Amino acid sequence: MNKLIKPEKGDYYLSEEGYKVFTKQYHLKRGYCCESGCRHCPYGYNSKTNSQ
């Protein structure tokens, strides 16, 4: 299920700390939730309850 998606313009931005933060646009292109608690997860994953 791991599709490699080459990030394009608008797929991520750099946080103040210098980390890549993937956008909702990128997650939707990828097509599934990785259950990592991503900041812009469009799939509704909650890392505190470990559920969608």
N, CA and C atoms as an extended XYZ file, in Angstrom:
156
Properties=species:S:1:pos:R:3:atomname:S:1:resname:S:1:resid:I:1 pbc="F F F"
N         0.818       -1.204        0.000 N   MET     1
C         0.000        0.000        0.000 CA  MET     1
C         0.858        1.263        0.000 C   MET     1
N         2.140        1.143        0.167 N   ASN     2
C         3.019        2.312        0.181 CA  ASN     2
C         3.304        2.781       -1.237 C   ASN     2
N         2.578        3.797       -1.662 N   LYS     3
C         2.829        4.389       -2.974 CA  LYS     3
C         3.839        5.514       -2.802 C   LYS     3
N         4.839        5.539       -3.659 N   LEU     4
C         5.776        6.652       -3.632 CA  LEU     4
C         5.190        7.793       -4.444 C   LEU     4
N         4.992        8.909       -3.803 N   ILE     5
C         4.465       10.102       -4.447 CA  ILE     5
C         5.558       11.159       -4.388 C   ILE     5
N         5.988       11.626       -5.532 N   LYS     6
C         6.998       12.679       -5.562 CA  LYS     6
C         6.338       13.993       -5.147 C   LYS     6
N         6.794       14.597       -4.050 N   PRO     7
C         6.194       15.864       -3.609 CA  PRO     7
C         6.340       16.961       -4.657 C   PRO     7
N         5.266       17.684       -4.883 N   GLU     8
C         5.240       18.801       -5.810 CA  GLU     8
C         4.950       20.081       -5.046 C   GLU     8
N         4.951       21.195       -5.751 N   LYS     9
C         4.662       22.481       -5.124 CA  LYS     9
C         3.298       22.419       -4.426 C   LYS     9
N         3.259       22.842       -3.178 N   GLY    10
C         2.028       22.849       -2.413 CA  GLY    10
C         1.793       21.583       -1.604 C   GLY    10
N         2.673       20.588       -1.747 N   ASP    11
C         2.506       19.337       -1.015 CA  ASP    11
C         3.080       19.389        0.396 C   ASP    11
N         3.972       20.323        0.641 N   TYR    12
C         4.538       20.450        1.987 CA  TYR    12
C         5.092       21.856        2.174 C   TYR    12
N         5.341       22.180        3.425 N   TYR    13
C         6.035       23.424        3.762 CA  TYR    13
C         6.997       23.107        4.891 C   TYR    13
N         7.927       24.008        5.164 N   LEU    14
C         8.886       23.807        6.245 CA  LEU    14
C         8.380       24.480        7.510 C   LEU    14
N         8.399       23.727        8.606 N   SER    15
C         8.001       24.290        9.892 CA  SER    15
C         9.080       25.249       10.378 C   SER    15
N         8.799       25.950       11.444 N   GLU    16
C         9.787       26.875       12.020 CA  GLU    16
C        11.047       26.130       12.439 C   GLU    16
N        10.882       24.849       12.797 N   GLU    17
C        12.016       24.033       13.222 CA  GLU    17
C        12.778       23.441       12.039 C   GLU    17
N        12.243       23.597       10.815 N   GLY    18
C        12.911       23.102        9.622 CA  GLY    18
C        12.437       21.741        9.140 C   GLY    18
N        11.342       21.215        9.726 N   TYR    19
C        10.804       19.928        9.308 CA  TYR    19
C         9.826       20.105        8.157 C   TYR    19
N         9.759       19.101        7.269 N   LYS    20
C         8.752       19.101        6.213 CA  LYS    20
C         7.404       18.749        6.846 C   LYS    20
N         6.391       19.546        6.554 N   VAL    21
C         5.039       19.296        7.035 CA  VAL    21
C         4.175       19.093        5.796 C   VAL    21
N         3.682       17.869        5.619 N   PHE    22
C         2.882       17.563        4.446 CA  PHE    22
C         1.482       18.149        4.597 C   PHE    22
N         0.969       18.657        3.477 N   THR    23
C        -0.337       19.316        3.461 CA  THR    23
C        -1.447       18.304        3.184 C   THR    23
N        -2.680       18.747        3.369 N   LYS    24
C        -3.851       17.936        3.059 CA  LYS    24
C        -3.792       17.474        1.607 C   LYS    24
N        -3.360       18.372        0.717 N   GLN    25
C        -3.227       18.063       -0.711 CA  GLN    25
C        -2.358       16.817       -0.920 C   GLN    25
N        -1.229       16.757       -0.238 N   TYR    26
C        -0.324       15.617       -0.384 CA  TYR    26
C        -0.963       14.338        0.133 C   TYR    26
N        -1.576       14.409        1.318 N   HIS    27
C        -2.185       13.217        1.906 CA  HIS    27
C        -3.284       12.659        1.012 C   HIS    27
N        -4.081       13.520        0.416 N   LEU    28
C        -5.145       13.064       -0.475 CA  LEU    28
C        -4.563       12.407       -1.725 C   LEU    28
N        -3.460       12.942       -2.243 N   LYS    29
C        -2.802       12.326       -3.398 CA  LYS    29
C        -2.285       10.937       -3.044 C   LYS    29
N        -1.738       10.803       -1.833 N   ARG    30
C        -1.197        9.511       -1.400 CA  ARG    30
C        -2.320        8.487       -1.277 C   ARG    30
N        -3.476        8.921       -0.795 N   GLY    31
C        -4.656        8.073       -0.823 CA  GLY    31
C        -4.943        7.216        0.392 C   GLY    31
N        -4.180        7.348        1.461 N   TYR    32
C        -4.459        6.574        2.667 CA  TYR    32
C        -3.828        7.256        3.881 C   TYR    32
N        -4.272        6.853        5.055 N   CYS    33
C        -3.734        7.398        6.302 CA  CYS    33
C        -2.579        6.524        6.786 C   CYS    33
N        -1.480        7.144        7.168 N   CYS    34
C        -0.307        6.405        7.659 CA  CYS    34
C        -0.347        6.220        9.179 C   CYS    34
N        -1.347        6.803        9.823 N   GLU    35
C        -1.542        6.707       11.276 CA  GLU    35
C        -0.343        7.216       12.073 C   GLU    35
N         0.252        8.306       11.586 N   SER    36
C         1.386        8.915       12.283 CA  SER    36
C         0.992       10.191       13.016 C   SER    36
N        -0.273       10.571       12.955 N   GLY    37
C        -0.723       11.786       13.621 CA  GLY    37
C        -0.314       13.045       12.884 C   GLY    37
N        -0.342       13.001       11.571 N   CYS    38
C         0.065       14.145       10.751 CA  CYS    38
C        -0.805       15.370       11.041 C   CYS    38
N        -0.194       16.520       11.019 N   ARG    39
C        -0.850       17.787       11.341 CA  ARG    39
C        -2.046       18.084       10.439 C   ARG    39
N        -1.959       17.726        9.166 N   HIS    40
C        -3.013       18.058        8.205 CA  HIS    40
C        -3.714       16.811        7.656 C   HIS    40
N        -3.870       15.793        8.474 N   CYS    41
C        -4.480       14.531        8.035 CA  CYS    41
C        -5.949       14.749        7.665 C   CYS    41
N        -6.326       14.453        6.402 N   PRO    42
C        -7.719       14.610        5.992 CA  PRO    42
C        -8.565       13.379        6.318 C   PRO    42
N        -7.956       12.352        6.893 N   TYR    43
C        -8.661       11.094        7.155 CA  TYR    43
C        -9.204       11.003        8.574 C   TYR    43
N        -8.977       12.020        9.375 N   GLY    44
C        -9.546       12.059       10.718 CA  GLY    44
C        -8.850       11.203       11.743 C   GLY    44
N        -7.605       10.837       11.501 N   TYR    45
C        -6.880        9.997       12.472 CA  TYR    45
C        -6.580       10.805       13.732 C   TYR    45
N        -6.826       10.181       14.878 N   ASN    46
C        -6.559       10.805       16.177 CA  ASN    46
C        -5.466        9.989       16.851 C   ASN    46
N        -4.275       10.569       16.989 N   SER    47
C        -3.152        9.842       17.578 CA  SER    47
C        -3.340        9.592       19.073 C   SER    47
N        -4.185       10.375       19.725 N   LYS    48
C        -4.432       10.176       21.159 CA  LYS    48
C        -5.293        8.951       21.418 C   LYS    48
N        -6.250        8.681       20.526 N   THR    49
C        -7.117        7.514       20.695 CA  THR    49
C        -6.720        6.377       19.766 C   THR    49
N        -5.744        6.627       18.886 N   ASN    50
C        -5.263        5.648       17.919 CA  ASN    50
C        -6.404        5.125       17.036 C   ASN    50
N        -7.282        6.052       16.613 N   SER    51
C        -8.410        5.657       15.765 CA  SER    51
C        -8.775        6.776       14.811 C   SER    51
N        -9.582        6.413       13.813 N   GLN    52
C       -10.064        7.391       12.844 CA  GLN    52
C       -11.475        7.775       13.168 C   GLN    52
